[in-house]
């Protein structure tokens, strides 16, 4: 496995791009030896586009409202991304449901991050759903993208404790902080060739990844205090 991988990463965003910023920082510090070759948004007013410009990264806006259907939009997205020739495409708060028109050309090199411990709570409002269910922990999952919404094989999860006084907002802030740790790490593994996807599922160093993904340290604070 190469010690200093290099690669080209394209990032898709729809909003402020906090995970994009985590990638920019990881590339800048050398934690992720890679180049962000393109940032694409479906919204011209996405704040993350300015973050990319400030970092000297090429940006593009492809408005989904310009297309009659999802497939037309996805085809335009594919055409623009293929010009940039990315090794890996990461979805960072990209608020569009992608069709096979997009997913198939990038199969096996398309990652997303979802703010729940998949397979729990696919879709929206994940933090409130975790609180309403009385869950003791929540978190985030990096997963490969397949045509099933939030249903691709999990790669890496990070967990946070749910406090008695947590709101969806306060829980979201803590989950976001662990997202910024695990997403660039998963990208690093991919570029190193350690993370792969085939018909049998996701693999890390040649071993099949468990159904809920690999677990990111450290353990929950409560577990640490208990000596677990």
Order of alpha helices (4+ residues) and beta strands (2+ residues): beta-alpha-beta-alpha-beta-alpha-beta-alpha-beta-alpha-beta-beta-alpha-beta-beta-beta-beta-alpha
